[in-house]
Amino acid sequence: MTGVQTCALPICIDKTTFELYSLAVSAINGCGSCMAAHDRVVRTAGVSVEGVQSTIRIAAVIHGTAVALEAGATVAAQRAA
């Protein structure tokens, strides 16, 4: 991917990758209007429908894993108390 880059030390990523990350975060947060905006940008940049779906699917798996781990830690803390 080429073009404009977004930099936050120590790394730089291209705009399309940044928009895919933003799409994933918007999906986790459940913001439909944000998802639509980021989807429009990445689709215009040439990302396929499957690429968008994969981004959202990966975000959902990561979020689900985080929720499960947090729930497990809460249960373990309650049992220890």
C-alpha positions in Angstrom: 0.0 0.0 0.0 1.3 3.4 -0.9 0.3 7.0 -0.4 -0.2 9.1 2.7 1.3 7.7 5.9 0.2 8.2 9.5 3.1 8.2 12.0 3.1 7.7 15.7 6.6 6.9 17.0 8.1 4.4 16.5 6.0 3.3 13.5 4.4 4.7 10.4 1.4 3.1 8.6 -0.2 3.9 5.3 -3.7 5.6 5.3 -5.5 2.5 4.2 -4.1 0.4 7.0 -5.0 3.2 9.5 -8.5 3.2 8.1 -8.8 -0.6 8.5 -7.7 -0.3 12.1 -10.2 2.5 12.6 -12.9 0.3 11.0 -12.1 -2.5 13.5 -12.3 -0.1 16.5 -15.6 1.3 15.2 -17.0 -2.3 14.9 -15.9 -3.1 18.5 -17.5 0.2 19.7 -20.7 -0.5 17.7 -20.6 2.8 15.8 -22.5 2.2 12.5 -21.9 5.7 11.1 -18.2 5.4 11.8 -18.0 2.0 10.3 -19.8 3.3 7.1 -17.3 6.1 6.8 -14.2 3.9 7.2 -15.7 1.3 5.0 -16.2 3.9 2.2 -12.6 5.0 2.5 -11.1 1.5 2.4 -13.4 0.4 -0.4 -12.4 3.5 -2.4 -8.7 2.6 -1.7 -9.3 -0.8 -3.3 -9.9 -3.1 -0.3 -12.3 -5.9 -1.2 -15.6 -6.7 0.5 -13.9 -9.8 1.8 -11.0 -7.7 3.2 -13.5 -5.4 5.1 -15.4 -8.5 6.4 -12.1 -10.1 7.6 -11.1 -6.9 9.4 -14.4 -6.8 11.3 -14.3 -10.6 12.0 -10.7 -10.3 13.4 -11.8 -7.3 15.5 -14.7 -9.4 16.9 -12.5 -12.3 17.8 -10.0 -10.1 19.5 -12.7 -8.3 21.4 -14.4 -11.5 22.4 -11.1 -12.9 23.6 -10.5 -9.8 25.7 -14.0 -10.0 27.3 -13.6 -13.7 28.1 -10.2 -13.1 29.7 -11.5 -10.2 31.7 -14.5 -12.3 32.9 -12.2 -15.2 33.8 -10.0 -12.8 35.8 -13.1 -11.5 37.6 -14.3 -15.0 38.5 -10.8 -16.0 39.7 -10.6 -12.8 41.9 -14.1 -13.5 43.4 -13.1 -17.1 44.2 -9.9 -16.0 45.8 -11.7 -13.5 48.1 
